[in-house]
Amino acid sequence: MLGRALDSLLDDRESPEVRRDVTTLTVARLCANSCYRFAAPFLAIIARGVGVSLDQIGIALAIAELSGLLSPLTARLVDHLPRRTAMGLGLVGVVLGTVLAASSVGLAMFAVALVILSQSKVLFDLGLGSWIADHVPYERRGAVVGLTETSWALALLVGVSTMGLVTAVSSWRVGYLTGAASVLLMAAIVVRQLPSEPKVTMHRTHAEGEKRPALALGARGWLVVAGACTLMMASQSLFVTFGSWLEDSFEFTPASISVIVFALGIGELAASITSARRTDRWGKETSTARGAALMVPAGILLAVGHGNIGIGVVALTVAIVGFEFAIVSVLAVGSALVPGSPARGLAVLLSGGTMGRAIASIPATRLYEQHGMVWPAAMSAAFASCTVAAMLGARALASRHA
């Protein structure tokens, strides 16, 4: 069913390789994303299980996100590996990190598990992004990236919701192990189905001994990275606090939090599909700015109306939808930031994003514990405003040099 839905959204000009493999890779990324995203909405529950406070486990999240600064080194590895190998290794690493998270008995062990999980997912994501760059021209790349990015929304809609329901009837540890089992299955399918080397190459590769392109992004490139950083800061401010907010303010259980997660997943999925249809037409920087702009009034509304469950959930949903549209759009830019090396361009973009999540994790959780949801929501609106400014600046520079 998912395969038919994705295939119907693909351009008729896409290659047989893309049509054959895009569904498998999207499902594999869905499973990996589910393990990666599970912690945020159930952070308070996991913190109690590990024996720490919410702001302490926020430190573990920040450490894991800071490991994203290793992404450029991971990109160098991806550039020298067959795409199938990079993605397979990434999925196996996600399994190891997830199992370690499920087994954690202290904050340090949980932090190490998140680092392994995070960097392994980066390895898979860079392999997937490079695979897309191998097979899809830049002018159509936003659509295909948008389709594979439905895995981010579906992870919340299907994966995290399911893991949350498992948590409700057992424990968060079993929830993590459920996710690990799904990733292990998809790793076997990816390695079996994909060819070792891409048959089509859309970007110029480097011969042995040839000098690699310098990482000279220019003003536009760094504005895009800065926009990705503040965009992730805006989303992280909400993601690491909304589960605790629902539990503390409205006595939500793991099962009822899963219902909200499911609803947010529906919104994210709609945003991903819309981005796949519109980003190439509207322009990638413009689309990113529009998604971030939607987060600004939503964050303000959540800050003002966080005491009302109806207003709060609607504002949260709008903010998450705006974020999803924006992040899908900006990822399409990343693969072209460094000519000749889509993995390095994506790595720089992901490094900016992970830096943003790391910066936001600690103050968001601490401010929530001290003042409730008002300050994390206000932080989200402020950071989203910065993203709008950065992406509009990047668009202006792109137009000037066109």
Buried (B, 14 or more C-beta within 10 A) or exposed (E): EBBEEBBEBBEEEBBEBBBEBBBBBBBBBBBBBBBBBBBBBBBBBBBEBBEBBBBBBBBBBBBBBBBBBBBBEBBBBBBEBBBBBBBBBBBBBBBBBBBBBBEBEEBEBBBBBBBBBBBBBBBBBBBBBBBBBBBBEBEBBBBBBBBBBBBBBBBBBBBBBBBBBBBBEEBBBEBBBBBBEBBBBBBEBBBEEBEEEBEEEBBEEEEEEEEEBEBEBEEBBBBBBBBBBBBBBBBBBBBBBBBBBBBBBBEBBBEBBBBBBBBBBBBBBBBBBBBBBBBBEBBBBBBBBBBBBBBBBBBBBBBBBBEEBEBBBBBBBBBBBBBBBBBBBBBBBBBBBBEBBBBBBBBBBBBBBBBBBBBBBBBBBBBBBEEBBBBBBBBBBBBBBBBBBBBBBBBEBBEEEE
